[in-house]
Amino acid sequence: MKIKLAICAVALLFVSNAALAAGGGGGGGGPNGEGDANADPALKAARAAIERKDWAGAQAGLKQALAANPNQADYHNLYAYSLRKGPNPDMAMVFSHYTEALRLDPKHRAAHEYSGEAYLVVGDLPKAKEHLAALDRLCTFGCEEYTDLKKAVAQYESTAKR
């Protein structure tokens, strides 16, 4: 009986650690490592605008959400993302908001992924690789953010060699 309990306890520990690696750890476990967009109307609206590629709409809603709650890492992350994806991005502002998201939540996987992608946009491969290394540390069993940034870095390196 004690052996069965010990096996169950060990199995439960592995399952809970795998769940944390897959969905927890800074980003809140929601889509792309952000918090639960369904629980937060501002995040839900921003994600819907982003899905439509309505960058201005996402920016407006997130700017308002940030005015009300400037200490929300997900708001900073998605605001920076919508700025970066929109026309004529102000990269200084983009980096400012990614930096703030990571200051508020250093384990925010989506902010690390998107920061790395932003550094590739401005041609700073070493900084992008710093965020890839951070994701490698955060994602013990791998995660989508690590995989996506690793692909982006590889693509950047392959086009830079041409």
C-alpha positions as CSV (number, residue, x, y, z in Angstrom):
1,M,0.0,0.0,0.0
2,K,2.8,2.4,0.9
3,I,4.5,1.7,-2.4
4,K,1.3,2.5,-4.4
5,L,0.9,5.7,-2.5
6,A,4.5,6.7,-3.2
7,I,4.1,5.9,-6.9
8,C,0.9,8.0,-7.0
9,A,2.6,10.9,-5.3
10,V,5.5,10.8,-7.7
11,A,3.2,10.5,-10.7
12,L,1.2,13.5,-9.4
13,L,4.4,15.5,-9.0
14,F,5.4,14.8,-12.6
15,V,2.0,15.7,-13.9
16,S,1.8,18.9,-12.0
17,N,5.3,19.9,-13.1
18,A,4.5,19.2,-16.7
19,A,1.3,21.3,-16.4
20,L,3.3,24.2,-15.0
21,A,5.9,23.9,-17.8
22,A,3.2,23.8,-20.4
23,G,0.9,26.5,-19.1
24,G,2.2,28.3,-16.1
25,G,5.3,30.2,-15.3
26,G,4.9,33.8,-15.8
27,G,2.6,34.2,-18.7
28,G,-0.5,33.0,-16.9
29,G,-1.0,29.9,-19.1
30,G,-3.4,31.6,-21.6
31,P,-2.9,31.8,-25.4
32,N,0.7,32.8,-26.2
33,G,1.6,32.8,-22.6
34,E,-0.7,35.6,-21.6
35,G,-3.2,35.6,-18.8
36,D,-6.7,34.2,-19.2
37,A,-8.1,36.5,-21.9
38,N,-11.6,35.2,-21.1
39,A,-11.4,36.5,-17.5
40,D,-10.2,40.0,-18.5
41,P,-12.4,41.9,-20.9
42,A,-9.5,44.2,-22.0
43,L,-7.4,41.1,-23.0
44,K,-10.3,39.5,-24.7
45,A,-11.0,42.6,-26.8
46,A,-7.3,43.0,-27.6
47,R,-6.9,39.4,-28.7
48,A,-10.0,39.7,-30.9
49,A,-8.7,42.9,-32.5
50,I,-5.3,41.2,-33.0
51,E,-6.9,38.2,-34.6
52,R,-8.6,40.6,-37.1
53,K,-5.2,42.4,-37.5
54,D,-6.9,45.6,-36.3
55,W,-3.7,47.0,-34.8
56,A,-5.2,50.4,-34.1
57,G,-8.2,48.9,-32.3
58,A,-5.9,46.7,-30.2
59,Q,-3.7,49.6,-29.4
60,A,-6.5,51.9,-28.4
61,G,-8.1,49.3,-26.1
62,L,-4.8,48.4,-24.5
63,K,-3.7,52.0,-24.1
64,Q,-6.9,52.6,-22.1
65,A,-6.4,49.4,-20.1
66,L,-2.8,50.4,-19.3
67,A,-4.0,53.8,-18.1
68,A,-6.3,52.1,-15.6
69,N,-3.8,49.3,-14.7
70,P,-0.2,50.1,-15.6
71,N,1.1,47.1,-13.6
72,Q,-0.4,44.5,-15.9
73,A,2.3,42.7,-17.8
74,D,-0.1,41.2,-20.3
75,Y,-1.3,44.6,-21.3
76,H,2.2,45.9,-21.9
77,N,3.1,42.7,-23.9
78,L,0.1,42.9,-26.2
79,Y,0.4,46.6,-26.5
80,A,4.0,46.3,-27.7
81,Y,3.0,43.4,-30.0
82,S,0.2,45.5,-31.6
83,L,2.5,48.4,-32.0
84,R,5.2,46.2,-33.6
85,K,2.7,44.6,-36.0
86,G,1.0,47.8,-37.0
87,P,2.2,50.2,-39.7
88,N,5.4,52.2,-39.0
89,P,6.1,50.9,-35.5
90,D,7.9,53.1,-33.0
91,M,10.4,50.4,-32.0
92,A,11.6,52.5,-29.0
93,M,8.1,52.4,-27.7
94,V,7.8,48.7,-28.6
95,F,10.9,47.8,-26.6
96,S,9.8,50.0,-23.7
97,H,6.6,48.1,-23.3
98,Y,8.2,44.7,-23.7
99,T,10.8,45.7,-21.1
100,E,8.1,46.8,-18.7
101,A,6.2,43.5,-19.2
102,L,9.3,41.6,-18.3
103,R,10.1,43.9,-15.4
104,L,6.6,43.2,-14.0
105,D,6.8,39.4,-14.8
106,P,10.4,38.2,-15.7
107,K,9.0,34.8,-16.5
108,H,6.4,36.1,-19.1
109,R,7.1,33.7,-21.9
110,A,5.2,35.6,-24.6
111,A,7.0,38.8,-23.8
112,H,10.3,37.0,-24.2
113,E,9.2,35.5,-27.5
114,Y,7.9,38.8,-28.9
115,S,10.9,40.8,-27.6
116,G,13.2,38.3,-29.4
117,E,11.2,38.8,-32.6
118,A,11.4,42.5,-32.2
119,Y,15.2,42.4,-31.8
120,L,15.3,40.4,-35.1
121,V,13.2,43.2,-36.7
122,V,16.0,45.7,-35.8
123,G,18.8,43.3,-36.7
124,D,20.0,42.6,-33.2
125,L,20.5,38.8,-33.3
126,P,22.5,38.6,-30.0
127,K,19.6,40.2,-28.0
128,A,17.1,37.9,-29.7
129,K,19.3,34.9,-28.7
130,E,19.3,36.2,-25.1
131,H,15.5,35.9,-25.0
132,L,15.7,32.5,-26.7
133,A,18.1,31.4,-23.9
134,A,15.6,32.8,-21.3
135,L,12.8,30.8,-22.8
136,D,15.1,27.7,-22.8
137,R,15.5,28.2,-19.0
138,L,11.8,28.8,-18.5
139,C,10.5,26.0,-20.6
140,T,11.9,22.9,-19.0
141,F,9.9,20.6,-21.2
142,G,9.7,22.9,-24.1
143,C,7.0,25.4,-25.0
144,E,5.4,27.0,-28.0
145,E,7.1,30.4,-27.4
146,Y,10.6,28.8,-27.4
147,T,9.8,26.8,-30.5
148,D,8.5,29.9,-32.4
149,L,11.4,32.1,-31.4
150,K,13.9,29.4,-32.3
151,K,12.3,29.1,-35.8
152,A,12.4,32.9,-36.2
153,V,16.1,33.0,-35.2
154,A,16.9,30.2,-37.6
155,Q,15.1,31.9,-40.4
156,Y,16.8,35.2,-39.7
157,E,20.2,33.5,-39.7
158,S,19.5,31.6,-42.9
159,T,18.5,34.9,-44.7
160,A,21.4,36.8,-43.2
161,K,23.8,34.3,-44.8
162,R,22.6,35.0,-48.3
